[in-house]
């Protein structure tokens, strides 16, 4: 397997979803957040393409005299972990373990490996804890509304009901003792896209920690960040939240600091369609079978792990301000930043921040 060449911090690297802002900025995709460049410029940046997204690791070498090639070797196990997860848990790769489950689990129990079983159990717990808001079986709804085809379709109520019959993790039977999974209903399938990048960052971060890395920021496309430690001499990694009204705008609405935790953002400003003068976003409430109408324009969750922050950002987007406040009050280790519309202007609501 070929691993990417190291890119020095002051170089310009295209197609990064997190921008280092300051004197030397990096070009990037449309995103909801920007990671501010640390004051100590002795970091290195390594990039890798996986899951149809650019992954980036900004790290400080464990020893100050470490050479570029040695730093590059540090990233290899991290990127290998991401590729391994993608090979096993992607539903877009026909030879992946998950694709086999999606093909056969409606007919008979399918035996699965440890990584997939742990991810299924996590997904079940997330489904139960969010009362069905986070659901990795939501694919039939996205397909019905045209998001997979990128062609908006406003379905009838009976179409939504038929799709909902194939949605719901409570229809997924997991036998931990036999290490098998089975679907109750034909036409169901699992898509880990809602947590895949966060989970990949968790795996990659652990691979870096195992090699002694104590300060790094990992980024997966425009989805999530995972922070290891802090930049030298700073309390944490600074992340700036952009306005969801215009992804091309440089308008910064807020700044947060993360350390040994993850940040994920969700917004319907990038994936949506307009029909009959109404905007329909791609973030669904699986309980209704329809796109969320909570009034939230973007939701940012800060939590201990990448997988957890990915789950929570979807939950916060759907449950809205009061639901998010209730959750964060009961879980003080979780923080949130919501952007809502107030008289045509973005209003920032900070929770536990």
N, C-alpha and C positions, 0 to 999 in steps of 0.2 A: 504494500500500500504506500502510495506517495503522499507525504505530508507537506503542507505549505511552507514556503520559505519565510523566515522571520522578517518583519517589516519594522524598521526603527520608528520611534514615536514621532519624529519630525518629518517623516515621509508622508506623502499623500496617497491614500489607498481608496480606490473606488468601491462602490457598492457596500458600504457599511451602514447598518441601520442605526447605530449609535454614533453620534458625532462627538469628537473631542473639540470643545469650543475654546477659543482663546486666540492666541497669535497664529497658531498653525492648526486650522480646522481640517477635518476630513470630510470628503464628499459622502453623501448617504442617501438612502431611500426616504420615502415619506414615513414619518414616525411620530409618536405621541410624546416622546421624551428625548432629552439630550443629556448625555453624561459629560459633566464639566471636566476639563483637563486638570489633573492633580498639579499642585505646585511643584512637587519634586518631579523633574522631567526625566529621571533615569529609568523610566519604564520601557518595556518593549510591547509591541502589538503583533499578535499572530492571528491569521484569519484562515477560515476553512469553510467550504461550501457543503451543506448537508440539509436534508429535509426541505429542499427548494428554498433555502434561506442562507444568508451569510452568517456564520458564527464568528465571533471575535473574542479574543482573550487579551486583556491588558494586564500585564503582570510585572511585579518587581522581582528580580532574581533573588533566590534565597541567600546567595553570597554576592557581594558587590563586584568581585573580580570574575564572575561567570561570563564566558564568551557567548557570542550570538548563537553559535551552533549548539552550545550546551543548553541555552534557553529554548531553542527550537525543539530539542529532545524532550524538554519538560512538557511541551504541549502535545507531543505525540500520543501518550496514553489518554489524554483528555479527549482529543479528537477521535481516537480509536473507540472510546466508550460511546461517543455520540453516534458514530457509524454503526456500532454493534446494536445499539438500541433501535436505530432506524431500520436496520436489516431485519430485526425480529418483530418490531411492533408497528411497522408501516402497513396501512391498508391499501397503499398505492403500488406496492411491490408484490406481484403475484406469487413469488416464492417465499414471502415472509411467513412467519409463524401465525401472525394475526390473520393474514389472508386465508390461510388454511382453515382457521376457525370460522371466518365469515362464510366460507364456501360450504362447510360441512356441519356446523354446530346446530342447524335447524333439523338435521336428519339423525344425528347421534352425538353422544358425548365425545369431545375431542380432548385428548391429553395435551397438556401444555407444559412448557418449561418454567423454571423458577421466576425469571424476570417477568414473563407475561402474567403468571399467576399473581405475583405481588402487585403488578399494575392493575389487574382486574379487581383485586381486593381493595386497593386504594380507591379505585373508581366507584366501587360499590359503597364504600364508606362516605365518599364525597356526595354521591347521589342521595344517600339516606340523610346525611347531615344538612344538606341544602334543600331537603324536602322535594327532590326531583328537579331542581333548577339546573344543577350541573349533571349532565347526562351524556355519556359517550355513545349512546345509541340514537342520538338526535338526527343522524344523517338523513333518514327518509323525509324529515320535514324540510331540511335544507334543499334536498333534491326537488321536493314538491314545489317549493317557492322559487326555484330556478337559480339558486346561488351556485350550485356546482356547475351549471351550464353557463352561468353569467348572463342569464336571460330572465329578467323578472317575470313572475307569474303570480297573479292574485287568485288563489284557489277558492273554491266554494267550500262551505262548511262540511259537506259530506266528504270532500276530498281530504280535508284536514283530519276528520274523524278516522278515515281509512288509514292515513299515514300514522296517526297516533296509536293505532292498533299495533304498529310495528316498532313503537318507541317505548322505552322505559327499562331501566336497568333491573327493575324488579322482575322482568321477564328473562333475565339471564341467570341460569342455574350454575353455581360454582360448587364443586365438590373438592374441598381442600385435601381430604384424605386420599382421594383417587387422582388428584391433580387434573381434573377435567372441567370443561365448560360446555354448556349446552344452551341453545335458545328455545324458549317456549313457543315462539311464533315464527313461521316462515317469513322471509323478507327482511328480517332484522340484520343489522350488522353493526360492528363496533368501529369507531374512528377516534383515535387518541389525539386528534389534532388540537383539542382544547387544552391538553396538558403536556403534549409531546415535547415541546421545546423547553418548558420549565423542567421537566423530568430529565431531559438530556443535559441541561446545565447543571442539575444536581449531580449527575453521574460524573460529568467532566470536572466539577469542582472537587469532588472527592478524590479523583485521580490526581489533581494538583496538590491537594493537601497531603496525600500519601507520599509525595515527593518533597515535602518540606516547604511548599509555597505558602506563605503567610499573608500575602497582599496581592490581590488580583480582582479584576472585574470581568465577568463573563457576560456576553450578550448574544441573544439569539434573535436575529432579524429585528422586527419591530415589536416583539412579543414580551420578552422578559429580560431581566438582569439578575445575576447572582453575584453577591459581593463576598469575597474572602478577606477578612480583616479590614484594614483601612490603609490609605496611602500614608507613607511616612510623614509623621508630624501633623496629621490631620485627624479630625474626629470620625471621618467617614468619607464615602464617595458621594459627591454631589450630583444630583439628577434634577434636571429642569423639565417641567411639564409644559408642553406646548398647547396652544389653543386648538380645540377640536373643530373649530369653524372653518379653518383653512389650513390644510396640511402643508401648504407651501409657504405659509407665513412664518416669520421668525418670532412672532409674539410669544413670550414666555409668561405663563400664568402663575407659576409657583416653583419653588425649589425645595427639595427634600434631601436628606442625608441618610445613607444606608451603610450598615456595617455588619458583616456576618449574617446577612439576611437577603431576601429576594424582593424584587419589585416587578410587578406586571401591570400592564395597562390594557384596557379594552375600550374601543370606540367604534361606533357605527358610521363614522365619517368617511371611511375608506371603501367599505363594501356595503352598498345599498342600491336600491333602484327606486324610481319615482313612477307612480301610477295614479292617474286621476288627481294630480296635485298633492299626493301624500307620499312621504318618504318612508321606505321600509328598510330597516337595517338587518344585518346578518346575525345579530345576537338574539337568540330565541329564548322564550319562556316555554320549555317543553310541556308545562302543565296546561297551557292554552293552545299550543300548536302554532303560535303566532310570534312575530318579532316583538321584542320587549317594548313596552310603552311606559316605562317608569319615569320618563322625563330627564334621565341622566344622559348627558352628552358623552362623557368619558368617565371611566372609573379606574383608579389606580389603587392597587392593594400592595402592602408591604407585609411580608410574613416570613417565618423562619426558613422555608424552602421554596424552590422554584415551582414545584408541582402544586404546593399549597397556595402560593400567590396567584397562580393561573386559575385555580378553582375559584378563589375568592373574588378576583376581579370580575368574573362572569356573574357570580352571585350578587355582588354589590351593584353591578349595572342593572340587573333585573329587579332586585328588591328596593332599589332607590335609597333615598337619604335616610329615612327612618329605619328601614331594615338594616342598613349598614351601621347606623349608630347603635342599634340594639346589639348587633353581633360584636362590635368592637368594645362595647361596654362590658360584655361578658368575656372577651378575650383581649386583655390589655396588651398582649404581645403583638397584636395585629394593629396596623395603622391603615388609614385610607384617605384618599383625596378624590373628591367627586367634583365634576364640573357640570353645572346645570344652566339652563337658560333663564335669564331674568330680564324681561323687557328687551329681548333681542341681543343681549350681551352675556358673555360667559361669567358665571359666578362660581367661585371656588369655595368648596366646603371641606375643611380639614377636620379629621376625626382621629383622635389620639396623637395628633401631631403638634 
